[in-house]
Amino acid sequence: MAVSKLTRLGGTNISKVSLLVGINNAKEHKQALEIMEESLEDYHNNLVVIEALSNVIARYEEQSLRFEAFNKRLAELDPAVATLKVMMDQYGLNTTDFEDEIGKKSMVSLVLSEERNLAREHITKLAIRFDVSPSIFF
């Protein structure tokens, strides 16, 4: 009953739901990523599956030895700098585009190389510029 309800709510078929229990190997991980990509094409109708599958994928990627080196590098990243780099990439910006939020090009370069930290004031201004919550920088 619960599986059929989940299937109906998630807009997917029963053969895909078994992965929601857990991912045990690289082949299942690949399948889960493919299902996720397919499900995202109709986000609203597949929201239940997307939410459940994202948790299963995250759990596998956190525990799998295949992702150990990646997870270690990720843990060492400064979240503020990583977020700023993503924003720069998404908006096609460079170090000269943040004079109002961070300062001159040299200061932005120091932040990006993690030689300087973003101050609360910088984060506040960046959040306003990109219309996001300041919490995404932490």
N, C-alpha and C positions, 0 to 999 in steps of 0.2 A: 504494500500500500504506500509506504513512504517513498520508495524508489519510483513508483509510477507517478506519484504526485510531484516529486522533484523533477522527473523527466518532463512532465507536462508543464510545470512552472518554468523550467529551464529551457524548454524548446529544443531539447536534444534527444537522441535516441538512447535506449537502454544499454547498448553496447559501449557507449561513451561514459556512462555513469560509474562503472566499476572503478575507473581511475580516481574517482573522488574519495575512495577509501584510502588510497595511498599509492605512491609511486615506489617501485622496488628496484628499478634498474634503468640504464640509459635508454633502452628501447621505449619503455613506458614514459619516461621523461620526454622523449621526442614526440610521442603520441600526444601527451598532455599539452605540449606547446602548440602542436598543430591544431588540436581541438580549441585551444584558447584563441588562436589566431582566427579560426573559422567563427567562433562564437562572438568575437568582438565585432564582426561585420553586422550583427543584429544585436547590438549591446542591450537595448531595453528588454527584448524578449528573452535574452540569455543571461540576464543579470545574476540569477541564482547560481547557475553553473559557473559563470565567470568568477564570482566571489569564492565559491567552494574550491574551484580548480586553482585559483591563485594561491590559496592557503596551502593546498597540497603541493604545488610546485615549489613554493617558498620553503616549506618544511624539507622537501627532498634536497633542494639546493643548499640549505644550511647544514644538512647532515652528511651529504655525499662527499666522499674523498675526492671525487672529480673536481669539486669546486673549492677545495681547501685553500689553494694558493690564491684564488680570486677573492674568497671571503676574507682572507688575511689582509690582502691589499685594501679591500673595501673598508675593513675595520680601522685601518691606519689613516684613511682619508679624513681631512677636515670637512665636515658636512657643509659648512658655509662656503668653502672654496669650491667643493664639488657642485653645489647648487648654482653658484655664480657661473661656473664653466658651462653648465647645461644651459643656463639662461643666455649666455653669450652665444653659444652654438645655435640655439633655437631662434634667436633674434638676429643672427648675423652681425654681432657686435664685436668690437676689439677693445684693446686697452685704452684707446683715446675716447671712448664713448661714455666714460663714467666720471667725468670731472665733477659733476654736480653731486654725485652720490658718494664717491670715494676719494677723488682727488686727481692729481695729474697722472699721466701715463706711467711714470716711474713708481708711484704708490700702488697703482693697480697691479703692475708687474710684481711688486713685492708681495702683495696679497696672494696673487695667483701662484707664486712660487713658495708660498707658505712661510715667507720670511717675516711677514707682518700679519696680524689678525684683523679681521673685520671688526670694527667697533660697533657698539649698539646703535650709534647714530648712522653708521653706514648701512647696517641691516635695515633700519627703519626706513631710510631713504630708498633703498633698493626695493623693499616691499611695496612702498607707495608707487614707485616707478612701474613695477611689473604687476601691480594690483594683486598681490598675493599676501598670505599671512607671513609675518616675520618668522613664525615657527618653522617654516620649511628650511631655514638656514641653520637649524640646530639638530 
